[in-house]
Amino acid sequence: MSDIIWQPYGDYIEKSNITRFMRKHGIKDYEELLKRCSGDIAWFWDAALKDLGVEWYRPYDKVLEGSMPWAKWFVGGKLNLIHNVLDRHLPSLQNKPAFIWESDYGRSRHVSYGELSRDVNRLASALKKLGIGKGARIGLYMPMIPEMVMAFLATLKIGAVIVPVFSGFGAQALATRLQDAEAKVLFTADGSLRRGKPVDIKKAADEAVALVGAGSPRPNAPTALLQKIIVAKRTGVDIPWNSATDVWWDDFLKTGDESCNTEKTEAEDTALIIYTSGTTGKPKGTVHTHAGCQAQMAKELGYYFDVKKESVFFWVTDIGWMMGPWEILGVMTFGGTFVIFEGAPDWPQPDRLWEVVENHQVTHLGISPTAIRLLIKFGESWPKKHNLSSLRILGSTGETWDPESYAWFFENIGGKRCPIINISGGTEIVGCHLAPLPITALKPCTLRGPGLGMDVDVFDEEGRSVRGEVGYLVCKKPAPSMTKGFLNDPQRYLD
């Protein structure tokens, strides 16, 4: 046991969300927890959603029906992500920050739950007046600015499907995704800022629209594509303008009403289409439901990261990667506050992130090992300039750690106090197959074990369960957030 780097103590054990769950169900230890959760997944997901306070318009009749690859979850149930992450919080959290925007040049803006709800309602209403409704696909190609959050949530509110795209992608990558998804509307901006310099993302958006063919359906598409391009002002630079399709954000917002009902979606209705990176071929559109996203993200933020109403959660990411939607929806489920970060981790100074942590009293910080390796080279003096005592939990994902970088993060940022919740999953499940809990001892660089409700194993080439050797990670049972195939290519998913 000498290589254990962190042992749970105090409130990590006594007041954690997962301890509450275990006590409620008479579960004595971590090993029994894993056994119960993977042995009876229907029991676990039902018990977890009740414990985490997820609300339904209509309760489900059955937790799970069928098996992989086309299992159905929460059969007969109706809910909407927006009810659980925004609407229900308004009576008590009207003035509490839903998120904090940290701009490229260091200006910050706090957006309350009440303010966010007002703008989401107006935007949702404006979309409905445009003829956009349940099931329509909406592209989101925006920098990490407040309007991005509003567009993301407004789309879900009316039962439409959000298609987030990394704002660093060029025109061809954007066009491929918009055309495959048959998007009717695109949210973008006049530009973004990176290291103090404007980046013209509207140009890439226009080029993508030309490649797709605005108003011209692709072969076999049921309706015309890209009816409107809604443009938020970020840089204020002059941009080309097509009055037939383009509309400024503020002008579009004015067309909406102050109130807009949240669509009562079926549990299996699509909420998100998130594309894989395309590094091994054509990008795959993964399809995720309202109930699947709600279940997985609430479980992970609630149990792995122990998010509560008082949490301030900051993961360095982009809305185009699954961690962006994961952070927003997961944190807001519990009435917490999240941080969106427009800038670069080392600009204008190498202490940029540590400054954000101190200024906003961040409790949870998530980052990639690559970013830590970048910041290590500037030395320990930069984090030492800042009071990082607000941090409770550190997080990481995306790649493997090396021991030196892991130790630096643990010691210099977490002060040897905070667990590093190192998670591994993917876009295909908008979540994790493997993850530790804040009640488990941690060894450097490890993932600890299976995620809750994820019956996973390691198989060799012959399909045998193995230990102590390299093999294939296999998910033996379905999970609510597993993609419903690949968009327009179900056979590729089965293959």
C-alpha angles and dihedrals in degrees: 000000000000093000094061107118101186135028122194115248143169116345092005085072106024101042104027121122092236092054089054090052093048094049091048090057100036095248111159105195148357095272092054090046092056092046093052094044097049097035095057109021094172090057092048098050092046092048094044096051091049091048092047092051100242110172129215132201086211121014116238120254095212132018098213134012123183127348141259134351096021105023117158120220133205091003114210094011126130126202141132127221090227093059090055099041102036122000099055093049096058099088092058106020103041094129100031117108111258090187143353120222115212109194127212092258096044104265112135134201128195115212115195126215089250095050091045092051092052094053093041089053093050092047093046091049091049091052091051091050087054088058096256114140147144114345097011114133120234124191120222114200103159140127120249096283131131093261089061091062092047093050091047094052097040091056092054092045093065094043094254121137121251119217107193117197127191108258091222093064120106129235098276094052091048093047092051091055097042093050095045091049093043090228117198098191133030124203113203141140138240087251146311136243125241122174089345095306128107118246116203104225092156088068090056090046092052092048090049091051090052090051092049094041111240109240092005117105121223116239111299093004109145097220142014116285131234102010093171139019111202112202125200119204112240110141101021093223122144112266135181111267133206107194091195093065110007124087130170117246095239093050092049092048090055090062092062129086126240092246132046128170118239112241114247098228128191116252091249096045113122117256105166138026108193120180124220116236095262094228092135098040139307111359111262119225107224114203121216131184134221092248094042094052092043094050099045098040094045091049094049099043092039101045108020096039099025093224116187137175091273094050122117105202123195122180117173101230147110130252089241092067121068091248090069097061089035092058096045098046096037097050095042091052086072097039091252129144125249132194125226115200123203099183143067122275094238102038133134085355133001091250094064095118095042088052090054091050092052097041095050099031091239113201099187125039122185124186142152123259088240091060091050090050088053093051096044092070090065091061138234096289093081099060089040089065089068139064104239096170093116090072116107104164135022124204139195141174144149101076144012123288127233114221096244096053092043091052092048092052092046095047106033101034103026095035089225086288102093129071117233106228098205109190134189126195135103153235090277091070100022085228147043138308092187130034143141125234128227088247094060130087113245134219119201117279095358132129093214101216150311120333117250112276090009110115098202133161141169116251132188126222090281094053095254123141109249138185131199095022140080115271145137122297106233129190105211099187134035125264127204094246098050110127115263090235124289116305111263090352112073093155092059088055092051091047 
